[in-house]
Amino acid sequence: MNLTRIWRYQLIIMILFLSPCTHAFTTDVSCIFETTEQRVSVDQHDEHDHKARTNKWYFWRTDKEVEVANAERSFGEKWIKSNQQNVFYQALYHKKNFLLNFQPVDLALLGKKQNWENRSRLFPQVILKQLTKQGSGKFNQYQVVNYKGIVSGTEYQVAWLPEVQLPLRVEKTSFNKKIITELKEIYPLDKSPYKRSNTEKYEDMDYADIGDNESHPIVSQLQNNSGVGYFHHH
């Protein structure tokens, strides 16, 4: 092997090591989703009109943060991943310029310890891996991979976008309820027309301090929060 061939070989090795991993995906995105929930009757003689409820919600993601907001932008939720891989949570009351901080230990005590992968990708990968591929297609510039299957008695139909690791559509049917979540708009985060609310000047409180602030006008309302969009169902 001459010097030229050795140099070329070394260059190829360097490129392989410096190139992004094949499983890397675009993290920084801004999206609008719609989630529709409808009761499914198992009784053929049930003639009641089960009206569907549809909620629009916003989604922003970076490699360290995931944030959602309801259609009115009055309430939001944020998950923050530390360098030590711990996940912190904030409940954002935009109309009141108030946020509530939850430490990882708070979430653990409440039985709400967060799975970062599920939050950032909006669909549990442990379930996706149990579904069967049903073909592929395109959505704008993105490849779509379709999946279908039944896991723990729940039927799933999922259209998945590998490039951004997000669902284009999820249809989840259980015994008496169907939930459909659909991606309506997606943008690179820095080009999105939908900007996150600036919370730097919000009044903030730690969850651990709620007991010492029971007279606070917002604390009494905290139990009314049921989450935004798709997150409420996972």
N, C-alpha and C positions, 0 to 999 in steps of 0.2 A: 504494500500500500504506500503510494508516494505521499509527499507532504500536502499536495493539493487535496487529495482525497481525504486525508486525515483532518484537514482544516474544515472541509465540507461536513464531515461526520460530526465534528465537535460543534459546528454551527447548528446542525439539525437538533442535536441533544439540547443545546441552550434554548432553542426556540420551543421545544417541547416542555422544558421546565418552566419557561417564563410565560407561556401561553396560559390563558384562563382555563380552568377545568371545564370539561364538556358539560358538567351538570350546573354550571353557573347560570344565573338568570337575571333579568332586569328587576332590580328591587324598587327603584324610585318611581312610583306611579301614583296617579290620582284617578279615581274611578267614581262612577255613579252606579249603584245597584238598585234593583227593586225586588222586594220579597213579598210574595203573595201567599197567604195562608187560607186554606179552605177546608171545611169539615167534609169528610168523605163518609157517606152513609153506606152501611153494609146491609141495610134493610131495603130490599127492592120495593117495598110498599111505602117507604118513607117519601112523602111528596113535599116535604118542607124545602123551601128555597134556601140553600146554604150559601149565603152571599160571601164572596171572597173579600178578604181584607188585604190591601196592597200598601206597602210602605216603601217610600224612596229613601235612600240614605247614601251618604258620602263616605269615601274610603281614601285614606292617604297612607303611603308606606315608604319608609326608607329601610336601610339595613339595621337601624337601631330603634325605630319608632313605628308604631301602627296607630292610626287615629281614625275614628269614625264620628259621624254626626248625623242627627236626624234631618228630615227634609226641611224643617223650619230653621235649622242651625241654632236651635235653642239649647240643645243638650248634646254632649259628645262624650266619648271615652277614648282614653289614650293608654297604650301599653308601651313601656320603655324598657329596652334591654340594656343592661350594664355590661361593661367589659368583662365582668365576672360571670356573665350569662344569667344573672338574676333578672326577674321581670317585675317591674313596678307598674302600678296602675293608678290612673287619675280619672275621676268623674268630673266632667267639665260642665258647669252650669253657666252657659254663655250669657243668657239674659240677665243673670245676677252678678256676672263678673266674679264668679266664685269657683274654686276647684278643691276637691277633696283628694288627698294623697293616701295611697295604700302601699305600705311596705310589703315585701315578700312574706314576712312573718305574719302580717295581718291577713293576707290572702290565704295562707296555709291554715290559720286558725279558723277562718270562715269557710274552709273547705272549697276555696276557689283558686287554688294554686294554678298558675297559668302555664299553658303549653305554647311557647313562642311560635313554633312551626305552625300549629293550628290557627293561631291568631293572625299570623302574617300571610298565610295562604288560604285562609277562609274555609278550608275543608280538611278534615283529618286524613293525613296521609296513610295512616294505618287502615282506614276504610278503603281509600282509593286503591291500595295494593290488593285488596280482596275482590275488586270488581273485574269484570272481563272486558277487554277492549272490543269495540264494536265498529271500528273503522275510523277514518279521519276526514278532515275538511279544512276550510279556511274561514277566518273571521278577520276582515280587513287584511293587514299584513301578517297576521298571526296564524300559525298552525293550530288546529283543533283536534284533539284526540277524544273520542267518545268512549264512555265506559257504562256498563250496566251490571246490576247484580243485586242480590239480597244479602244483607248482613244483619244478624241478630233480629230477624223478622221484619226488617225495614227494607223497602225496595228503593234503590238509588238509580237514577239516570244522570250521568255527569258528562258535560262537555268541558274539557280541560284545555287550558292554554299553557303548554310547557314553557314557552319563552318567558312568561311572567309569573308562572306558578300560581295561577288564579283560575277560578272557575268562570267559564262563560255562561254556563247554566247548570243549576243543580235542581233536580226534582226528587224530592224525598217523600215517600208515601208509607205511612204506618197504618195501623189498624183503622183509625177513623179520622186521619188528618193528612192533608197534602200540603207541603211547603215547596214553593218554587222560587228560587233566587236567580235573577238574570242580570248579567252585566249589560248596562245600557251605553256607557261612555267610558273611554280609557284614554289617558294622556300621560306623556312623560311628566314627572312631577314639576319640573322647572318650566313647563309650557302649559300647565293646566290653567283654565279660566276660573277654576274653583280653588281659592286659597284657604288655607287653614286659619282659624281665628288666632289672633295674637293673645296669649294668656299671660304675658309677662307682668302685667299690672293687676291681675286678678288677686282678690283676697284668697288666701289658701289656708287649709287646715289639715292636720294629720288625722287619720281615722282614729288613732289611739287617743286623741284629745276630745272626741265627741262627748264623752261622759262629763267633761268639765265645761262643756259649752251647750248644754241642753236648751238654754234660753235663746240661742242663736236663731234668727228667723228662718234660716235655710235648713238647719239640722232636722227640724221636725218634718221636713218634706223628703228627706233622703230615702226613706223606705218606699217611697212611691216610684222610684226609678226601677225599670225592668229591662234596661238595656236598649241598644239600638239595632234595628234590622236583624240580620242573619245571626248575629252573635247571641241574641236572646234564646235561640233554639239549639245552642250547643253548650 
